[in-house]
Amino acid sequence: MPMDLFDRVLRPLRRRPLTGRYPDEPAVLPATVHGLPEVDPSRCDATGDCVTACPTRAITLMPGSWTVDAGRCVFCAACALACPQDAIRLGSRFELAGRSREALRVSTPVGGPR
């Protein structure tokens, strides 16, 4: 019993730390990590297929703007798969925080139907 207790005390000292140096050093993530959806305004035809495909209703399409709510998005890529013009891709932005609900909404100006 005493050796077991001794081992439990020394085990953390023998291992490397499990935490990283974030935010002092940037996080190293694999290429397969999905970030916030981004739209290419030159390719977007504003059909709204991405809006209907989004399971959490995180995307809003208004005349002249495409908005994604980072607080609702689950990074599932359903919007990118539904876009007929391949105008949406999941970007690399994963650091998402804000002091207000409005700060979590990211808007991109887009053109209307061609």
Order of alpha helices (4+ residues) and beta strands (2+ residues): alpha-beta-alpha-beta-beta-alpha-beta-beta
